[in-house]
Amino acid sequence: MAQETDPRAAQSVSADQARAIGIEAYVYLYPLVTMETTRRQMTNLSAGARPGFAPMGQFAHVRQFPTADFKAVVRPNFDTLYSAAWLDLREEPMIVSVPDTDGRYYLLPLYDMWTDAFAVPGKRTTGTGAADFAVVAPGWRGSVPAGVEAIDAPTPFVWIIGRTQANGPDDYDEVNVVQDGFAISPLSKWGQDFAPVAPKTDPTVDMETPPLEQVNAMSAAEYFGLAAELLKLHPAHVTDWSTVARIRQVGIRPGESFDFEALDPTIMGALEGVPAEALMLMRATFPRLTRNVNGWQMNTDSVGVYGNFYLKRAIVCMVGLGANQPADAIYPIGVADADGQPLDGDNDYLLHFQQEEVPPVEAFWSVTMYDAQGYQVANPINRFAIGDRDHLAYNNDGSLDLYLQHDSPGENQESNWLPAPPGKLGVTMRLYAPAAEALDGRWIPPAIQRVQSKASSPGT
């Protein structure tokens, strides 16, 4: 019988091959490592101790829109209130219950550990009546109670990022009632009074450094070591076979720990520089992932569910973890005016929609104003977003004018005013449950027009 050898000692790839495969592996595994780092931090506090944080199996609700000085995340929305939860399905399915929202728009996307939104209960898909969903781990065998719909999860851990329509501060009380109706119960406790036991916190978890910074600072040994442990629990998608086969060549094997020090020295040396190179690739590629039309960046495909587009999946994870499927929401980002110039709050702008150009949606739409860093800025009327749920004044022909500028356009036009801070601007449009024409390119946002301010007009 032939003597067995250590498979790590049988590697025959060159340094250049190892570097290339290492970059592929880093990009491929980036969502898995980021999701786990995020999960560890977000579930290491009692519910309510920090917005969006709660132990596994409990919802954490955000009860109101961000204030002007809120800086925890970039580009927060002012359309919905969040309800987030992490599920652990290793022992048994978890039943997620939603209340009757009485027609109110909501969505409850369920993300696997690869960041795919594999199921999205909500108004668009399942309606607004009360419902119960049993989220089931891979390989589970059993039955769910009558009236409960089973949803197969690709991984044993699942992240829920629920969003419920909120029509301004006066609507908070009603939205909070809906949020209180979201519930999670282990299958074995279904139908019983159930109070989750607060788990002990882990003092080794870094609760201060943002998860993205933690991931991006990992060495190759740390990064691939963690990824290998996660692969023992969270299976690759069935369509990932070829990539999984590739990364075996540099010592990353699902089901096995990763021993960096035991690698062939050529591979070890090649992998050491991979994190920096891969991050550089991701950042350089980001601008090319969107199509630019009329000064708007449009991203309407391969989002939320990525298939084998691993580079885009990693980049979206880096710039906006927890992205929706386009059918649920798209976010055109204004980067230039009609003349191709960057948007600047020192100028006055007009966003004019012909009647047929008003964003086509089944739910609602909005335009939100941020500064260059993606943060909202205090303004005299405390308005950070404007949209079809506001009391807008339409023109006689059905067209609509929105005024994007620092100073008020005047009392008669103030209903359509979106205040802008000085300096470079970040303008984001949001379409919830966009119509087909917004997804296939038949509709595009009109260009933002720079206009001469009244203060500098002739004769003033």
N, C-alpha and C positions, 0 to 999 in steps of 0.2 A: 504493500500500500504506500502510495506516495506520501511524503511528509508534508503536513500542512504548513503554510507560511503565513505570516502576518500580511493581510491584504494591503496594509498601508505601505509595506516595504516593496510592494510590486508596482508602485506607480511609475509610469514611464512618460509622463507629460513633460514638456519643456517648460522653462520659466515663463515664456510668453504665453503658452497655452494655459498654464496654471493661473496666470494673471487674468487672462480673458475669461476663463471659467469662474474664477473667483469673483469678478465683477458681476457676471451673470447671477451667481449665487447670492451675492449681497443684495442685488436688486430684487431678485425673486423672494428672498426671505425678509425683506424690509418691513412689509406689513405685519408679518407674524411677530417679529421682535417688537415693533412699535405698539401693536395691540396689547401684547403681554405687559410691556412696561407701563402703558396707560392703565390697564386693568389693575395692576398691583397698587398703583397710587390711588386710583379713584375708589377702590373698594376697601381702603385701609383707614376709613373714618366712619363714624356713626352717621346715619342719615340726617341731613340737614346741617352738618357741621361745616360744610363748604358746598356751594352750589354745584349740583351734578354729582356729588360724591355720596356713596352709600355702600354698605356691605353687599356681597353677592346675594342675589335673590330679593333685593328690595329696590323700589323705585325712589329716585331722588328727583324732586320737582324744582324747577325754577319758576317762581310765582309771579314775576313781573319782568318787564323789559329792563335791559341794562340802563344804568344811569349814565350821565354824560362823562363821568370819570372812570367808567368801567374799562379795565384794560386786560382782563384775564384771557380773552381770545380776540383775534382780529375778525373784522367784518361780522359782528353779531347781527342777527336779524331782529327786526322790530315788527314781525308779522305773526310769530307763533311763540308759545311758551313751551319749554322743553321738559320732558319726563324721561329720565335715563335709568337704565338698570343693566346689570350684568347677571347672566345665568350660568350656573354650574350644573350640567346635565349628566355628570359622571355616575351618580347613584341612581337617578330616576328622572323622568321627564318633569318639566316645570310647566304648569298651566298659567298662561297669561290671559287675564280677563280684561275686557274693555267695556265701558258703560255705553248706554245709549246716549249719543251726543246730540240727538234731536236735530240732525241735519248739519251740525257744525263740522267743518273740515278738520280732519286729523290724519296723521299717518304714523305708523309704528314700525319703522324699518328694523329688521333683525339682521345683524351683521355677523358673519362667521369670523374666525380669527385671521382670515386672509383678506378681510375688509369687503367681501362681497355682500351686498344687500340681497340675501337669498329669499326673503319673503317680506312683503310689506302690507300687512293689514292696514286698512284705512278706508276713508270715504271712496276713493277711486276704485278700490279693488273689492272690498267686502261690505261697503255701505257704512251706515252710521248707527245701526242697531247694536244692542248688547251682544257680545260674543265671547267665546272661550276657545283658546288655542293651546294645545299641548305641544310644546317644543321638545323634540325627541332627538337624542344623540345618535350618532352612527352605530349601527349594530344592535340597538335596543330591540327587544322582542316583547310584545305585550299588547294590551288593548287599552284604549282610552274610554272614559265614560261617555255614555250617550249624550249627544248634543255638543260634544267637544271635538273640534277639528284638529287632527294631528298635522304638525309641520315638521318635516325632517330637516334637522340641522346638519351641516357638513362637518362641524367641529363640536366638541363637548362644551366649550365655552362660547357664549353668544353675548353680543352687546346690543342693547335696544336703545335707540335714540328717538324717542317719541316727540312729535311736534303737534300742538293743538292751536288752531286759529284763534288769534286774540285781536279784537278790533279796538285797540287802544286801552288806556288805563281804566276807563269806565267799565270795561268788559272783564277785568281781572277776576272778580268774584265768581262769575259764571264759568270762566275757564278753570279756575281752581277747583270747582265742583267736579268738572270733568276729570281733571287730573287725579282727584281723590278716588275716582272710580276705577282707575287702573290698579290692577292687583296681580300678585304672583303667589302661587301656591304649589308646593310639591305635590305630585300625583297622589302620594300616600296620605296627604292631609286634605285632599279635595273634599269639600263639603263640610269641613270641620272648622271650628274656631281655631285660627292658627296665628301665633305670634312668633315671628322669627327670632332666633337666639342671636344676640349680638356677638360676633366672633371677636377674638382677641386681635389687637392690632399688631402688626409686624414692625418692630423698631428698626429693622435693617432697611426698610423701604425709604428711599429718598422722597420726602413729601414736599420739598421746596423746588427742586430743579424740574422744569417742565419735561415731560416724557420725551419729547422730540430732541431736546438738548442732551438728555441722558443717552439716547440711542446713537445720536450722531457723534458722541464723544467716545464710544466704545472702540477698543482695539479689535483687531481681527480675531484674536483668541477669545475675547469676551463675547463678541458678537456671534461668531459661528458656534461657540460653545453653548450659548443660550439657545440659539436657533435649533441646534441638534436636540437639546432636551425638549423643546417645544414640539418638535416633529414626532417625538415618541407619543405625545398625547393627541396632537391635532394632525390628522392625516392630510396629505396633499390631495388636491383635486384630482379626479381620475384623468383629466386632460393634461396633467402636469408630468406624465410619465417620462417624457423625453428630457425635460429639465432635471428631474430627479436623477435620471441616469447620468447626465452630464456632470452634476455636482459630486457624484460619487468619486469622480476622478481626482478630486482634491480633498478626499477624506470625509465628506459630509454624507452620511448614510442614515436615512430614516430608521429609527429604532435603535440606533447606537449613539453613545456619547462621542463627542469630538475631542480628540486629544491633539492639541496643536503641537506640543513638544515632540510627539511621536511621528510627525509628518516627515517625509523626505525633505532634507534641507532646501532643495530647489523650490519645492512647493511652499514650504514655510516662508522662505524669503519673498516669494512672489505675492503671497497673501498679505504680508504685513502692510503693504501700501494700498491694498484694495479699498478699505473704507474711504480714504480721502479721494481716491480716483472715482469711485462709484458715486459719491456725493457730488463731486464736480460734474460728472456726466448728467446726473439727475437735474441739477440746477441749470445746466446749460441747455438741456432739452426742453425744460418746462415751457419757454415761450413758443416753441414750435408745435406744441400739442393742441393749440386752439386755432380756429380760423378767425381772421379779423375781417369784419365787414362793417362799413360805415363808422369806423372808430370803436367798435365793440368787439371784445373777445368772446367768441361763442364756443361752447364746449357741450355738444349735444349727443355724443356717442361714446361708447366704451367707458362709461362712468357708472359707478355703483355696482356693476357686474362687468368684469374686465376680460374674461376669457384668458387667453395666453398673452395678452398685452401687458407683460409684467412691468415694463418700464413705466408705462402710464400709471399702472396701479401703485407703484412705489412713489411716483411723483405726487399723485393725488393724495396719498397717505401723508406725504411730507407737508403739503401746502393746505390740506383741508380734510383731515381724518374724518371718516363717516359721511362720505358724499352720498347723495341720493341717486337713485336711478333717474335718468332724464325724464321718464314718463311721469315722475312724481314732482320734479322741480328742476328748472334750469336757471342759471345765474349769469346772464350777459354782463360783462364788466366793461364799463366805458373807460377807454385808455387815451382817446384823442377826440378832438372836435372834427367838424366837417372838413377843415383845412389840413387835417393830419397833425395838428399841434396838441401837445399835452394839455390836459385840463388843469386850469389854474384858478383858484378862488379870487384872484385879483381881477378876473374878467366876469362879465355877465353872460349867461348862456340861456338859450331857449331850446327845449326839447318839444318839438311839435309833432304830434301824431295826426295824420289824416285819419278820417273815420275808420278806414280799412286797415290802418297801421296800429291801432290800439292793441296792446298785447292780447293774443288769443288764448284764453285759458278756460278750463272747466271750473276752477276754484277762484283764485284771485291773483293780482299782481301788485308789485310795488317798485319804487325806486328809492334807494337808500344812499345817503351821503356820508362819506368818510374822508379823513385826511389821507395823506400819502402812505401812512403806516397802517391804514385800515381801521382806524379808531374814529368813533363819533366825537363830535366837538360841540360843546355847549353853545346854544344860540338863543336869541330873545324869545322865541315862541316854543322852545323845547321840542322841536320837530326834527327827527332824524330820518324819517322815511315818509313817503307819500304814495298813495295808490288808489285803486278803484273803490276801496272801502271808506275813503275820505269824502268830504263834501266838496268835490271838485266842480268847477264851473266849466262846462263844455261850450264850445262855440256853436253858433246857429247851424252850421253845416255838419255837426257831429264830431268835428275835430277837437283836439285837446292840446292846450299849451301848458307846459310846466316850466316854471322859472327857477333855474339853478343859479343862485347868486348870493353874494354876501349880504347885501342890503335889501330891504323890503321892496318889491316892485310896485308898491302902492296898495291902498286899502282895497280897491276893487279887484286886485289880482292876488291878494295875499292867500286866498284859499288854495291857490295852485303854486305856492312858493315853497321850495325846498332850500332852506338856508345852507350856504356853503362857507366853510372856514377859509381863511387866507392861505395862500400857498398851494402846492400841488394837491389835486383831488383824487379820491377813489370813489367812483360812482358805480353802484351795483344795482342792476335790475333783477327782480325775482319773479318768475312765473311758476305758480303752483298748479299742478295738473295741467301742464301746457297742452294746447291742441296739437294735432298732428303736424300742421303746417309750421309750427315753431320748432319742431324736431327735425323735419326733413329739409329745411332750408327755404321753404316757400315764403316764410315770414322772417324778416330781419328787423331789428330796431332801427328807427330813423336816426340819422346823424344828429349829434348835438351841435347846435349852431351858436357860434360866438356872436353876440350882439353888442352894439355900442351902448354904453351905460347912459342913462338919462342925465347923469351929472355932467357928462362930457359932451352931450349933444349940442349942436350949434344953437345958439340963441338962449342957452340956459346959463 
